Amino acid sequence: MDQMSICRIFGYALLILSAASSLGQAQEDPSFDCAKARTHVEKVLCSGGNSGMGWIDQTMADLYQAVHQAPGADAAALQASQRAWLVQRNHCSGSDEKVMNCLLDSYRARYVELSAPYDQHHLTGGYSNDRVGGFLDGVLFPDGSLSVSISSTGPSPAYDQCSVTFRAPLDGGKVHYVAPPDPDIPDSKCTVDLTVSGSEIRVVPTDCRESCGNGASFDGVYKR
């Protein structure tokens, strides 16, 4: 099922302080019950708001389940490696910002490990766009769908932000995503088109201005 929510802020303090807009409802909750969060890592993942930590954890849970259920999966080996990764992830320490950045690195590396057996073109990973001050994460799922998270920030003094996430089928190197109507904007017709070419992803949003502040955009070419 297609999903769209406020994207994570990638640990940048400037973006954490920015006002965020979105194309859909925010994904603030991770894959576990935050009422039971006890460790520093768990509490950072439960930080909510526009931190985006819940999104990275829920994406991991979805990806692990999909890989676990894929034909030919070695369930025992997969479970063991996931447990080992969780131990490593839980070593993240320091200030909230340091833990956040450590978690981002840890989750991104694990996304690559989990998708490696079927991600022949190495689409899973991070891409950046200096023109819009943006970053894109792509995670390829076994069913051929691509989960995408994009965050960008406009120039000073406003530092307006665009933040979007979605998951949609990848077909012939292209993704066409149609956002669900915004209940506050009944006539909204936002679509996002992606074209994957080697180590680049071109992003073309249409009628998606409501997802950004006045001085921000997320269109353009994102490179490895």
Beta strands, then each sheet from edge to edge (+ up, - down):
strand 1: 4-5
strand 2: 125-129
strand 3: 134-140
strand 4: 145-153
strand 5: 161-169
strand 6: 174-178
strand 7: 191-197
strand 8: 200-206
strand 9: 220-223
sheet 1: 1+ 5- 4+ 3- 2+
sheet 2: 6+ 7- 8+ 9-
end
